[in-house]
């Protein structure tokens, strides 16, 4: 399984990844995406999932937080981002490091206080 990556998303969003050699799985809705994730989870270390599919699957995706692999990463689709990927990375970093590495909370507030 060393370094194997996959993407699950709508056909347009996965084409670029497929061209780059990433295994691509088309899913037109969250049910299809869930079924694909169940089938491929044991075979890939990193699975990219378009945000449009990741948001409705949030509860289902929590099961992957407990194991080192696969890492499921929400990414923007061809239609753009709704911010889910950044939100999840921020949350994971805060849990791991105890701080907001994007400086959207504590550190910015502290510096704002010094300028008032």
C-alpha positions as CSV (number, residue, x, y, z in Angstrom):
1,X,0.0,0.0,0.0
2,X,3.0,2.3,0.2
3,X,2.0,5.8,-0.9
4,X,-1.2,4.9,-2.7
5,X,-3.6,7.8,-3.3
6,X,-7.1,8.0,-4.6
7,X,-9.7,10.6,-5.2
8,X,-13.5,10.3,-4.9
9,X,-15.6,13.0,-6.5
10,X,-17.6,14.1,-9.5
11,X,-16.3,13.3,-12.9
12,X,-15.0,16.7,-13.7
13,X,-13.2,17.1,-10.4
14,X,-11.3,13.8,-10.6
15,X,-10.0,14.1,-14.1
16,X,-6.9,16.2,-13.2
17,X,-5.9,13.7,-10.5
18,X,-6.5,10.8,-12.8
19,X,-4.2,12.4,-15.4
20,X,-1.5,12.7,-12.7
21,X,-1.7,9.0,-12.0
22,X,-4.0,9.1,-8.9
23,X,-6.6,6.3,-8.8
24,X,-10.0,8.1,-9.5
25,X,-13.4,7.0,-8.5
26,X,-16.5,8.9,-9.7
27,X,-19.3,9.4,-7.3
28,X,-22.4,11.5,-8.2
29,X,-23.8,11.5,-4.7
30,X,-22.9,10.8,-1.0
31,X,-24.4,7.3,-1.1
32,X,-22.1,6.3,-3.9
33,X,-19.1,8.0,-2.3
34,X,-19.8,6.1,1.0
35,X,-19.9,2.8,-0.8
36,X,-16.7,3.6,-2.7
37,X,-14.9,4.7,0.5
38,X,-15.9,1.4,2.2
39,X,-14.4,-0.6,-0.6
40,X,-11.1,1.3,-1.1
41,X,-10.3,2.3,2.5
42,X,-8.0,-0.7,3.1
43,X,-6.1,-0.2,-0.2
44,X,-5.1,3.5,0.0
45,X,-3.1,5.7,2.4
46,X,-4.5,9.0,1.2
47,X,-8.0,9.5,-0.2
48,X,-9.0,12.9,-1.5
49,X,-12.7,13.5,-1.3
50,X,-14.5,16.5,-2.8
51,X,-16.0,18.9,-0.2
52,X,-19.4,18.5,-1.8
53,X,-19.4,14.9,-0.9
54,X,-17.4,15.2,2.4
55,X,-19.8,17.6,4.1
56,X,-22.9,15.3,4.1
57,X,-20.6,12.3,5.0
58,X,-19.0,14.1,8.1
59,X,-20.3,11.5,10.6
60,X,-19.3,8.6,8.4
61,X,-15.8,10.0,7.9
62,X,-15.2,10.2,11.7
63,X,-14.4,6.5,11.6
64,X,-11.2,7.2,9.7
65,X,-9.9,9.6,12.4
66,X,-9.2,6.6,14.7
67,X,-6.7,4.8,12.4
68,X,-3.5,6.1,10.9
69,X,-4.7,5.1,7.4
70,X,-6.4,6.1,5.2
71,X,-6.1,9.8,5.7
72,X,-9.3,11.3,4.1
73,X,-8.7,14.8,2.9
74,X,-11.6,17.0,1.7
75,X,-10.6,19.1,-1.3
76,X,-12.5,21.7,-3.4
77,X,-14.3,20.3,-6.4
78,X,-14.2,21.9,-9.8
79,X,-17.0,24.1,-8.6
80,X,-14.9,25.7,-5.9
81,X,-14.5,25.4,-2.1
82,X,-17.0,25.8,0.7
83,X,-14.2,25.9,3.3
84,X,-14.6,22.4,4.7
85,X,-11.1,21.3,3.9
86,X,-9.5,24.3,5.7
87,X,-12.0,23.9,8.6
88,X,-11.0,20.2,9.2
89,X,-7.2,20.9,8.8
90,X,-7.5,23.7,11.4
91,X,-9.4,21.5,13.8
92,X,-7.0,18.6,13.5
93,X,-4.0,21.0,14.0
94,X,-5.6,22.5,17.1
95,X,-6.3,19.1,18.6
96,X,-2.7,18.0,17.9
97,X,-0.8,21.2,18.7
98,X,-3.2,23.0,21.0
99,X,-3.1,26.2,18.9
100,X,-4.7,27.6,15.8
101,X,-1.9,27.5,13.2
102,X,-4.0,29.7,10.9
103,X,-4.1,32.4,13.5
104,X,-7.8,33.0,13.2
105,X,-8.6,32.8,16.9
106,X,-6.3,33.2,19.9
107,X,-3.1,34.7,18.5
108,X,-4.9,37.3,16.3
109,X,-7.1,38.4,19.2
110,X,-4.0,38.9,21.4
111,X,-2.3,41.0,18.8
112,X,-5.5,43.0,18.2
113,X,-5.7,43.8,21.9
114,X,-2.1,45.2,21.9
115,X,-3.1,47.6,19.0
116,X,-6.2,49.0,20.7
